[in-house]
């Protein structure tokens, strides 16, 4: 008879903001006996209400000391982007494995430094691209490899959500490219829609450091903002991977409502559309449409299984190198261009501002269909002249 394993002790680094999502997930996994929340590392303590069902974890601002006191095997790093590097290195140096929120670093140099530290420490680091835990991705790869849609001619990504001014006021680093001279790179392409880009690269099998950018192909970037922020709330990029696949991504946070983002694989004889937030694949070929829903593995569960020696990591840090090449291209790109007020629909309710770009859902869809940049879609706010 097998003896149940003891729960894995976990420290959550960053208990507010997106950390609340991790608290909910930890609550779920605590209920199964898989994990125990041993500590929370944050400058501001987390209140008892948010910790319901999670016991009384130790709290404090010093990660190394907290890991030492609790003996935690795993640290979840869910802090501002520009702190990921140092906190991950501190965690692995203390002997912990890491679940690291995306993007893993603000710069490619920071990514390389983090990767070197993780390898030197001999610890595991899983990056929190939850969409890459979907069984849909290997299924799509199999369809492509078997020739279900013929030769792939490109992969397009479309994303259109809405955010209001409160989203950019949620923290001092929100909507910033840099803070006090430190790179942050918090924009639509690199943060809320980071999953979209990472998913497209994973489907293409272009995840390594030589897949794009300096080692593989060129990356074109166009950045815009409707809100009065430093970074992009609307942006696009296009690259050619080392495999020869054209990948385009067009996204905006200025839609009138939430639209589920998707990745479309264009083939000579059909297409595969993956709505990654729903784990849904639609295969269109020979006049027939087939919808396939897939399961998803939680990345913390996968990391625990890896620590126990029963599973390979789904999103190891080294497999996000190509994604970080794209982040670096956004980081060094020209400053985002403001979208004129006359091109927007602006409403203010109770001091909160919403900015909508009319037709943006259709525009990102057109980009994904044509593998086109915004400047190639005849949009008055995104002309070649303005970008020159």
RABEL-V773290 format. One record per pair of residues at least 12 apart in sequence whose ideal C-beta (glycine too) atoms are under 7 Angstrom apart, sorted by sequence separation. I is the first residue (numbers start at 0). J is the second residue. D is the distance in Angstrom with one decimal. If there is no record, write none. Layout:
I_J_D ; I_J_D
This chain:
57_69_5.9 ; 87_99_5.5 ; 173_185_6.1 ; 222_234_4.6 ; 235_247_6.9 ; 236_248_5.3 ; 261_273_6.2 ; 301_313_5.0 ; 343_355_6.5 ; 374_386_5.6 ; 45_58_6.7 ; 172_185_5.9 ; 221_234_6.4 ; 235_248_6.2 ; 261_274_4.7 ; 262_275_6.4 ; 269_282_7.0 ; 270_283_5.1 ; 279_292_5.4 ; 280_293_6.6 ; 343_356_6.1 ; 344_357_6.1 ; 11_25_6.9 ; 44_58_5.0 ; 76_90_6.8 ; 221_235_5.1 ; 235_249_4.1 ; 269_283_5.1 ; 278_292_6.3 ; 342_356_6.7 ; 362_376_5.9 ; 259_274_5.1 ; 260_275_6.9 ; 269_284_3.1 ; 278_293_4.6 ; 298_313_6.3 ; 9_25_6.6 ; 74_90_4.0 ; 83_99_6.1 ; 220_236_4.7 ; 234_250_6.3 ; 260_276_6.5 ; 268_284_5.8 ; 269_285_7.0 ; 278_294_7.0 ; 298_314_6.4 ; 362_378_6.5 ; 36_53_4.7 ; 39_56_5.4 ; 41_58_6.9 ; 219_236_6.3 ; 259_276_5.2 ; 278_295_5.3 ; 296_313_6.3 ; 36_54_6.7 ; 38_56_5.0 ; 42_60_5.2 ; 218_236_6.0 ; 219_237_4.8 ; 233_251_4.0 ; 259_277_6.2 ; 338_356_6.8 ; 37_56_5.8 ; 38_57_4.3 ; 39_58_4.8 ; 40_59_6.5 ; 41_60_6.9 ; 232_251_6.7 ; 36_56_4.7 ; 37_57_6.8 ; 38_58_6.7 ; 40_60_6.6 ; 83_103_6.0 ; 84_104_5.0 ; 218_238_4.4 ; 232_252_4.4 ; 233_253_5.8 ; 74_95_4.4 ; 76_97_6.0 ; 83_104_5.6 ; 217_238_6.6 ; 232_253_5.9 ; 40_62_4.7 ; 73_95_6.0 ; 80_102_6.1 ; 216_238_5.5 ; 217_239_6.4 ; 29_52_6.6 ; 72_95_6.3 ; 73_96_5.1 ; 74_97_5.3 ; 75_98_4.6 ; 76_99_4.9 ; 77_100_4.8 ; 103_126_5.2 ; 216_239_3.9 ; 29_53_6.1 ; 62_86_6.2 ; 66_90_6.7 ; 71_95_5.9 ; 72_96_6.2 ; 76_100_6.1 ; 81_105_4.9 ; 216_240_5.7 ; 9_34_5.1 ; 11_36_6.5 ; 14_39_4.5 ; 40_65_5.2 ; 73_98_6.5 ; 80_105_5.1 ; 84_109_4.4 ; 88_113_6.3 ; 91_116_6.0 ; 97_122_6.8 ; 99_124_5.7 ; 101_126_5.8 ; 215_240_5.7 ; 216_241_6.2 ; 6_32_5.8 ; 7_33_6.9 ; 9_35_6.8 ; 15_41_6.6 ; 26_52_4.8 ; 63_89_5.6 ; 67_93_6.5 ; 87_113_5.3 ; 91_117_5.4 ; 96_122_5.1 ; 99_125_7.0 ; 101_127_5.4 ; 215_241_3.5 ; 6_33_6.2 ; 7_34_5.1 ; 8_35_5.4 ; 9_36_5.7 ; 10_37_5.9 ; 14_41_4.6 ; 22_49_5.9 ; 26_53_5.9 ; 38_65_4.6 ; 62_89_5.1 ; 66_93_4.2 ; 95_122_6.8 ; 96_123_4.3 ; 97_124_4.6 ; 98_125_5.1 ; 99_126_5.3 ; 100_127_4.7 ; 101_128_5.6 ; 211_238_5.0 ; 6_34_5.2 ; 9_37_6.2 ; 10_38_4.2 ; 11_39_5.0 ; 12_40_4.5 ; 13_41_6.1 ; 15_43_6.6 ; 25_53_6.3 ; 62_90_6.4 ; 84_112_6.3 ; 88_116_4.4 ; 92_120_6.0 ; 99_127_6.4 ; 225_253_4.9 ; 3_32_6.8 ; 6_35_4.1 ; 8_37_4.1 ; 66_95_5.4 ; 84_113_5.1 ; 91_120_3.8 ; 98_127_6.1 ; 211_240_5.4 ; 10_40_6.0 ; 19_49_6.6 ; 63_93_5.1 ; 210_240_5.3 ; 14_45_3.9 ; 22_53_6.9 ; 38_69_4.6 ; 91_122_4.1 ; 160_191_6.7 ; 210_241_5.2 ; 37_69_3.8 ; 209_241_6.0 ; 38_71_6.2 ; 37_71_4.8 ; 158_192_4.6 ; 205_240_4.0 ; 186_222_6.9 ; 205_241_6.7 ; 87_124_6.5 ; 158_195_5.2 ; 203_240_5.7 ; 205_242_5.9 ; 342_379_6.2 ; 204_242_6.8 ; 342_380_4.7 ; 156_195_4.6 ; 203_242_6.2 ; 205_244_6.9 ; 156_196_6.7 ; 203_244_4.9 ; 339_380_6.0 ; 338_380_4.6 ; 156_199_5.2 ; 188_231_6.1 ; 203_246_6.4 ; 186_230_3.7 ; 187_231_5.3 ; 154_199_5.0 ; 185_230_5.6 ; 186_231_4.0 ; 187_232_5.4 ; 187_233_6.4 ; 188_234_4.6 ; 200_246_6.9 ; 187_234_5.5 ; 199_246_5.2 ; 154_202_6.4 ; 186_234_6.3 ; 188_236_6.4 ; 154_203_5.9 ; 199_248_6.7 ; 336_385_5.9 ; 12_62_6.0 ; 174_226_6.9 ; 196_248_5.2 ; 176_229_4.7 ; 195_248_6.1 ; 21_75_5.4 ; 174_228_3.5 ; 175_229_5.0 ; 176_230_5.1 ; 10_65_5.7 ; 174_229_6.2 ; 175_230_6.2 ; 195_250_6.6 ; 10_66_5.9 ; 21_77_5.4 ; 174_230_5.2 ; 192_250_4.2 ; 10_69_6.1 ; 18_77_4.5 ; 167_226_5.8 ; 17_77_5.2 ; 188_248_6.7 ; 202_262_6.4 ; 8_69_5.9 ; 10_71_4.3 ; 167_228_5.3 ; 191_252_6.7 ; 8_70_6.0 ; 9_71_5.8 ; 12_74_5.7 ; 140_202_6.6 ; 164_226_6.6 ; 188_250_6.1 ; 202_264_6.4 ; 8_71_4.3 ; 12_75_6.3 ; 13_76_6.9 ; 139_202_5.4 ; 187_250_5.0 ; 199_262_5.0 ; 8_72_5.8 ; 9_73_4.7 ; 10_74_4.9 ; 11_75_4.9 ; 12_76_4.8 ; 13_77_4.0 ; 130_194_4.5 ; 140_204_6.9 ; 187_251_6.5 ; 198_262_5.4 ; 7_72_5.2 ; 12_77_6.5 ; 13_78_3.9 ; 136_201_5.5 ; 187_252_5.2 ; 195_260_5.2 ; 7_73_6.0 ; 9_75_6.4 ; 11_77_6.8 ; 12_78_5.8 ; 128_194_5.6 ; 131_197_6.4 ; 136_202_6.1 ; 131_198_6.7 ; 195_262_6.6 ; 130_198_4.9 ; 192_260_6.5 ; 128_197_4.7 ; 131_201_5.6 ; 12_86_5.7 ; 106_182_5.3 ; 105_182_4.3 ; 198_275_5.1 ; 105_183_5.7 ; 105_184_4.9 ; 194_275_6.4 ; 17_100_6.6 ; 102_189_5.6 ; 238_325_6.9 ; 236_325_6.4 ; 154_244_6.1 ; 162_252_4.3 ; 79_170_6.9 ; 81_172_6.8 ; 102_193_5.6 ; 153_244_6.4 ; 156_247_6.7 ; 161_252_6.7 ; 101_193_4.8 ; 153_245_4.1 ; 154_246_4.8 ; 155_247_5.1 ; 156_248_4.2 ; 157_249_5.9 ; 158_250_3.8 ; 159_251_5.3 ; 160_252_5.5 ; 161_253_7.0 ; 236_328_6.7 ; 79_172_4.9 ; 151_244_6.1 ; 156_249_6.9 ; 161_254_5.0 ; 160_254_5.9 ; 161_255_6.4 ; 159_254_3.8 ; 161_256_6.0 ; 161_257_6.3 ; 81_178_6.8 ; 160_257_5.2 ; 160_258_7.0 ; 159_258_4.5 ; 81_181_5.2 ; 255_355_5.0 ; 81_182_6.5 ; 253_354_5.4 ; 254_355_6.9 ; 81_183_4.9 ; 158_260_3.5 ; 253_355_5.7 ; 258_360_5.3 ; 80_183_5.6 ; 157_260_6.4 ; 253_356_4.4 ; 80_184_6.5 ; 157_261_6.0 ; 231_335_4.6 ; 263_367_5.4 ; 80_185_5.9 ; 230_335_6.3 ; 233_338_6.8 ; 251_356_6.2 ; 254_359_5.2 ; 156_262_5.2 ; 253_359_5.8 ; 254_360_5.5 ; 218_325_6.0 ; 154_262_6.4 ; 155_263_5.0 ; 220_328_5.3 ; 251_359_4.8 ; 220_329_5.7 ; 154_264_5.3 ; 155_265_6.8 ; 211_321_4.9 ; 218_328_4.0 ; 222_332_5.8 ; 210_321_4.1 ; 213_324_6.9 ; 224_335_4.7 ; 153_265_4.9 ; 206_318_4.5 ; 208_320_3.9 ; 212_324_3.2 ; 220_332_4.1 ; 223_335_5.5 ; 251_363_6.3 ; 151_264_6.0 ; 152_265_5.1 ; 207_320_5.5 ; 211_324_4.8 ; 222_335_3.8 ; 223_336_5.2 ; 224_337_6.0 ; 225_338_4.5 ; 250_363_6.3 ; 151_265_6.9 ; 152_266_6.7 ; 206_320_6.7 ; 207_321_6.2 ; 211_325_6.6 ; 224_338_6.7 ; 249_363_4.3 ; 151_266_5.5 ; 152_267_6.3 ; 206_321_5.0 ; 212_327_6.8 ; 223_338_5.3 ; 148_264_6.8 ; 150_266_6.5 ; 205_321_5.4 ; 212_328_6.4 ; 149_266_4.5 ; 150_267_4.9 ; 249_366_3.5 ; 148_266_2.8 ; 149_267_3.5 ; 225_343_5.4 ; 249_367_6.5 ; 149_268_3.6 ; 247_366_5.9 ; 148_268_5.5 ; 149_269_6.9 ; 247_367_6.7 ; 143_264_6.7 ; 148_269_3.8 ; 200_321_5.0 ; 147_269_6.9 ; 148_270_6.1 ; 197_319_6.8 ; 200_322_6.0 ; 148_271_6.1 ; 233_356_6.7 ; 247_370_4.4 ; 247_371_6.7 ; 249_373_6.5 ; 139_264_6.8 ; 197_322_4.8 ; 245_370_5.2 ; 196_322_6.1 ; 226_354_5.7 ; 142_271_6.1 ; 196_325_5.8 ; 225_354_4.3 ; 225_356_6.2 ; 235_366_6.1 ; 139_271_5.6 ; 237_370_6.8 ; 139_273_6.1 ; 147_282_6.6 ; 237_372_5.8 ; 148_284_5.7 ; 147_284_6.2 ; 189_326_5.1 ; 235_372_5.3 ; 135_273_5.8 ; 235_373_5.1 ; 142_282_6.6 ; 189_329_5.5 ; 139_280_6.2 ; 188_329_5.5 ; 133_275_6.5 ; 138_280_6.5 ; 184_326_6.1 ; 135_278_5.3 ; 186_329_6.5 ; 130_275_4.1 ; 133_278_4.8 ; 135_280_5.1 ; 184_329_6.2 ; 184_330_4.9 ; 182_330_6.0 ; 221_372_5.4 ; 221_373_5.4 ; 219_372_6.3 ; 221_374_6.0 ; 16_170_6.8 ; 138_293_6.1 ; 223_380_6.8 ; 135_293_4.0 ; 223_381_6.6 ; 134_293_4.3 ; 133_293_5.8 ; 134_294_5.0 ; 221_381_6.6 ; 134_295_6.9 ; 133_295_4.7 ; 132_295_5.1 ; 132_296_4.4 ; 132_297_6.5 ; 221_386_6.2 ; 132_298_5.3 ; 129_298_6.0 ; 132_301_6.6 ; 127_298_5.9 ; 125_298_5.6 ; 125_301_6.9 ; 125_302_4.7 ; 123_302_6.6 ; 132_313_5.3 ; 123_305_5.7 ; 131_313_6.0 ; 123_306_6.7 ; 131_314_4.7 ; 128_314_5.2 ; 165_351_5.4 ; 125_312_5.3 ; 164_351_5.6 ; 126_314_4.8 ; 163_351_5.1 ; 164_352_4.1 ; 123_312_6.0 ; 125_314_5.4 ; 163_352_6.2 ; 125_315_6.5 ; 126_316_5.8 ; 163_353_4.7 ; 124_315_6.8 ; 124_316_4.2 ; 126_319_5.0 ; 117_316_5.8 ; 98_298_6.3 ; 159_359_5.4 ; 98_299_5.6 ; 159_360_4.6 ; 114_316_5.5 ; 113_316_6.9 ; 114_317_6.0 ; 98_302_5.4 ; 159_363_5.1 ; 158_363_6.3 ; 96_302_6.4 ; 157_363_4.1 ; 157_364_5.0 ; 157_366_6.5 ; 96_306_5.6 ; 157_367_3.9 ; 155_366_6.6 ; 156_367_5.9 ; 155_367_3.1 ; 103_316_6.2 ; 110_323_4.3 ; 155_368_6.4 ; 155_370_5.4 ; 103_319_5.6 ; 107_323_5.3 ; 107_324_6.6 ; 153_370_4.5 ; 104_323_6.7 ; 103_323_6.7 ; 107_327_4.0 ; 102_323_7.0 ; 106_327_6.4 ; 102_326_5.3 ; 106_330_6.2 ; 73_302_6.3 ; 73_306_6.8 ; 72_306_5.9 ; 33_300_6.6 ; 34_303_6.5 ; 33_303_5.9 ; 28_299_6.5 ; 28_300_6.7 ; 24_297_6.9 ; 24_299_6.3 ; 7_303_5.1 ; 7_306_6.5 ; 4_307_6.7
